[in-house]
Amino acid sequence: MTAQTAEVRDLATVIGLEVHVQLETDTKIFCGCTTAADEDEAPNTRTCPVCLGLPGALPVLNEGAVEAAVKVGKAIDADIPEETTFHRKNYYYPDLPKNFQITQYDAPLCADGELEFSVAGERHTVRIERAHLEEDPGSLQHVGGGIDTADYTLVNYNRAGTPLMEIVTAPDFRSPGEVRSFLAKLEEVLEYLGVFDASRDGSLRVDANLSIVPADEVADDGSIAIETLEEANRTEVKNISSHKGAEKALAYEQTRQKNAIKRGRVVEQETRHWDESKGVTLSMRSKEEEKDYRYFREADLPPLRVSHWKEEIPIPELPDARRERFREEYGLSEEAASKLTSTKQVADFFEDVADRFDADVAASWVADRLLGELNYRDMAITDVADRLDEFTRLVEMVEGDEITTKNAEEVVLRAMLDEGEDPETVVEREGLGKTDAGEVEAAVREAIEENPDAVEDYHAGEGGAINFLVGQVMQKTGGSADPGDVNGMLRAALDS
């Protein structure tokens, strides 16, 4: 009786990933066709004889794609061999016009790397077995249903030939939640490297291999014997295109396999399709083995020797290092440092603001106020990066006591984002210039004289009374007084 049919009370999940990342280059990996997709582009127009696989067309390797791959290798501390080669991976699929894919087989560009990530504050390290270059196939559009119910399928080769880096992990994940956290961290690193654009359709796609083993086969350090892994049939889940989607797909597949084992059924080794709309995985075909792809050397591409590039090509400060520097250099809390390094663009914007103001002021405005307003509007920092001078002018107006923080945040900043106006225009139009001290003092005296009941309640110790009086003063000053200053002035007057 195998581990797949035994009645086991405690079961453990084992997951390994194949992450396909589109690299940001101007042209495709083996031809001169652009990778820039227009929103309204017609299908099959960004193509040429090379990416369409026409007879006699020869590939020429894109140097930019190799540089991007080397940067990824440096970021995951991978080995880059003295010589790497390309192979043909043979299989028929309608979005692969040549009936083979140019990829790398036994000599990948990067091998034996690792990536650290956190789950609920606990650090994890996942081994990266290999990361290699290959070409992206085209894309399919299923008309009239899903992959299993469509009336027909359309093929668009515009994506064919886009540079892909396939990142293959060891089976080091023990839960779908770990996978989601890893993918978020990987995407963060790729974005910092400048080799990846998450906004591009299909820019990150995941194939996940999942199997179930007896829990007592998992060692204290999380390792599992090779024999155990070989005995447990695994399924490959395809068509995963997001962090959340990966967690949902693998949670479903984990439950499906555990239920099958507990009922005494055999888990078939197969490839399954994740149907996101239905929230289920569907059987596609039996799982191919390595021999089924009939790998052989790509004779039209010579061996690649770029191991020295690892020392010559610089990479920027990565998110973990920048997060730590922000804590040390600017004295930020861990939460603030995490917010301000969530993307490279956010971190750059913060440092530009911190060059002009105290770090705590810059952090408060960028992390708490600006990012909050942007998130509410489903905007990104890149949408306002060219308005840095306007944003710093707004902060300057608050710091210079020209307007109140409340008006700056609730009126001016929101108008800047919604209407595209500069802060001076909003302040002038709304009459938000800060009331001078003499006017505020007069408003305080009037509020005290006109509201004897609230004054009596204040002296009786009722906390809400002071808030009421502050509101009266703010009303009299048209909201242009600072609430904190008003509170202090009221208390001084009432306690004298």
KOLTORLO-553780 format. One record per residue (C-alpha): residue in three letters; z, x, y. Coordinates in pm, whole numbers, plus 50000, padded with zeros to 5 digits. Example, Ala and Ser with C-alpha at 12.3 -4.5 7.8 and 13.67 -1.06 7.14 Angstrom:
<atoms>
ala507805123049550ser507145136749894
</atoms>
This chain:
<atoms>
met500005000050000thr498935015150332ala500615014450669gln498064988250769thr499144963050502ala502834971050461glu505304946050598val506964966650870arg509614952451096asp509294978251375leu505844988651486ala504695013551750thr501545013951958val499295044351989ile496605045652259gly494045071552362leu491535067852643glu487975076852726val487685072953104his484195073253252val484225083653618gln481175082053843leu481055114054047glu480155112054416thr476875130554464asp473865123454683thr471445122654392lys471535115254021ile472555141353768phe469115151153634cys466685139053903gly466305134554279cys466855096854292thr469555086654536thr472915073754415ala473445053754735ala473145017054649asp472164992054918glu473964958954903asp470724939354873glu468674964354673ala466214950954419pro466724959754051asn464894989653906thr463895004654241arg466095036154251thr464295051053955cys461785077953862pro460155090853541val463225112553466cys465935086053482leu463605061053313gly463055085453026leu459265085253047pro457395109652823gly456965144552968ala459645140653239leu462105169753237pro465745169653357val467055193653625leu470835196653648asn472515186153976glu474655215254104gly476855191454304ala477855172753990val478915205453826glu480985215054131ala482715181154126ala483495184953756val484965219653812lys487235205154084val488485179153836gly489065206953583lys491185226153835ala493205195053922ile494125188553556asp494625225953487ala491915226053221asp490175255753062ile486525261453159pro484675281152889glu482375310352954glu479435289652833thr478925252252800thr475915233152671phe474305198852679his473415177552378arg471525145752302lys473655117052177asn471305093951989tyr471785056451980tyr469735026252073tyr470945003552349pro468814984252602asp470345001552908leu469535036252768pro465765039552818lys465345072652629asn467325060152326phe469545090552371gln472075101052630ile472265136452769thr475925145752734gln478135174052609tyr479385176952254asp481225207352111ala481225227852433pro482565205452712leu482845218053069cys486645212853070ala489155212952784asp492915213652718gly494155199853048glu496995176053135leu498055150953397glu501545139953496phe502325104553609ser505375082253652val506375049353492ala509425032253644gly510575065553784glu510235083953452arg507795113153433his505165114253158thr502575140553072val499315131452900arg497155157952738ile493485158252840glu491555169852535arg488245173152715ala486315163253025his482565166253017leu479445157353214glu476885131553110glu474455106253253asp475345069953314pro473225043553140gly471805014053332ser473644981253372leu473274947753195gln473484912953344his474214885553090val472694852853207gly474104819353104gly477294832252941gly479174862752821ile477994890852598asp478234868252293thr476904835752444ala474304845852706asp470894829352704tyr469334863152777thr470224896952926leu468614915253220val468534953153244asn468814971953574tyr468135009453562asn469225017153920arg472515031153787ala470845050953507gly471315088153560thr474325085853794pro476605115753721leu479465106553491met482485126553391glu484065114253068ile487765122753052val489185120352700thr492935119452650ala495025126552345pro496615095452184asp499715100452399phe500205065352537arg502785042252378ser502295010952587pro499654993052797gly501894997853103glu501715035553064val497915033253060arg497875013653386ser500125039253558phe498015068253429leu494765052953554ala496275047453898lys497385083753913leu494025096653786glu492145076254046glu494505089154316val493795125454217leu490035119654201glu490075103554545tyr491995133054693leu489415156754544gly486655138054725val484585134054406phe485085096654352asp484635063954543ala486695035354399ser484765009854606arg481525016654419asp480774990554154gly481455004253806ser482865036853943leu485605038353679arg485255023653332val487575027153037asp487155026852660ala490525025852488asn491355033652125leu494435015052000ser496185015651665ile499535004251530val501835026551322pro505335022451176ala507865029951449asp509765054351228glu506625076151214val507045084051584ala509135115251642asp511845117251907asp509465136152138gly506825108752096ser504545128751868ile502895113751560ala501595132451256ile497815134951225glu498015119750877thr499695088651016leu497045084651284glu494235088751031glu495755062650802ala496075036551075asn492705020751152arg492015019051523thr489924996351737glu487945007152040val488164982752331lys485234984652573asn484254968752907ile487504976653089ser486924982653458ser490314982253633his493924993753598lys495154958053565gly492334949653325ala493284979053102glu496884967253079lys495864931353002ala493204941152746leu495494964952559ala498434940952569tyr496224914752402glu494874939452145gln498364952752072thr499634917552001arg496554909051792gln496964939451568lys500734936051527asn500354899651428ala497654908651175ile499834935551015lys502894913250998arg500764886950820gly499594912650565arg496064915150695val494024947050732val493114958351083glu489414966351074gln488134997951241glu485684983551491thr484494982351850arg485694952152046his484574938152382trp487154928552647asp486214894452789glu488134894353115ser487384858053198lys488854845952867gly491544872652838val490594881752481thr488874909652287leu485834900752077ser484394919551782met481114936951870arg480304960051580ser481834983351326lys483155015151483glu480625043551484glu481615077451354glu480595110651505lys477845116151249asp476205083251349tyr475185097851686arg473165126851537tyr474045151651812phe471645180451869arg471145205452150glu469255194452463ala466435219652461asp465325211652817leu468615223552973pro469755259852937pro473395269252869leu475685265753171arg477885294953279val480255284853560ser483715295753443his484035318053753trp483655287353976lys487225277453893glu488445306154110glu485755302954376ile485745265454446pro488745253754652ile490425220154605pro492545201854862glu496285196454844leu496825170854566pro498955139354605asp502115151654431ala502165183854633arg501485165454957arg504195139954880glu506725167754827arg505635185455145phe506015153255346arg509585149755220glu510445185755309glu508445190755630tyr508935156555788gly512255146555632leu510795114455488ser512365093355218glu510685092454879glu509495056854945ala507985065655283ala506355097355147ser504805077254862lys503385051255101leu502005077655332thr500265096855054ser498905066154872thr495415078054970lys494165109755133gln492935089655431val496385074555490ala498005108955466asp495495123855710phe496015095155956phe499805099155941glu499635136456006asp497365130556306val499955106356448ala502835129756357asp501155157056564arg501805135856875phe505155119056800asp508365125256609ala507855122356234asp510215092656197val508355073756473ala504965081856319ala506165072055970ser507625039056089trp504445029056271val501975039756002ala503885031855681asp505695000255786arg503684984256065leu500054995056041leu499734995355661gly501524961955639glu499114945655884leu496114961555710asn497244949555366tyr497694914155501arg494084914755619asp492754931255302met491704961155514ala492014998355444ile492975027355667thr489325037755663asp488555006255863val490585019556159ala490305057356113asp487945059956411arg490515041956632leu493245068356605asp493335073256984glu493855035957042phe496645034656786thr498445064856930arg498095049757279leu499895018757150val502745039857012glu502805059257338met503225026857535val506245017457325glu507785051957342gly507185052757717asp509015019457757glu505885002157890ile506024973757635thr508534962057376thr508274971357011lys508194934456920asn505224927057147ala503454958957040glu503694949356675glu503374911656682val500844907656963val499024939657055leu498524955356709arg497404922456559ala494924916456840met493614951856798leu492914945156429asp491694909156463glu489674911856785gly488834949056793glu490374952657140asp492094983157285pro495854980857357glu495574982057739thr493224951957739val495614931557525val498684940957731glu496964931858057arg495524899057929glu498794887257776gly500974899958062leu503124920657828gly504184947658069lys507894953558022thr510194935258268asp512184958858490ala515954962158446gly516804941858757glu514864911358635val516454913758290glu519944915658441ala519194884658651ala517954866258342val521124876158154arg523334861958433glu521324829758439ala521524825458061ile525324829758070glu525744805358358glu523454778858208asn524924779457855pro528754776957877asp529004762357526ala527264792757376val529534815657579glu532564797257442asp531224799857087tyr530664837357135his534274842457241ala535344821356940gly533604846556712glu530504826656613gly527784852356543gly524864828756608ala525854823956971ile524664858257082asn521314852856912phe520894820157099leu521624836957431val519204865457352gly516544839257288gln517254823057626val516844856357806met513634864157617gln512304830157719lys513104836658084thr511374870558074gly508314857757889gly509164879157588ser508644911157784ala512254923157764asp513484944557477pro515644922657247gly517924951957165asp518514959457532val519124922557603asn521674920457321gly523574950057461met523494937057817leu524744902557710arg527644917057510ala528624939457800ala528594910258040leu530464886657806asp533104912157710ser533844923558065
</atoms>
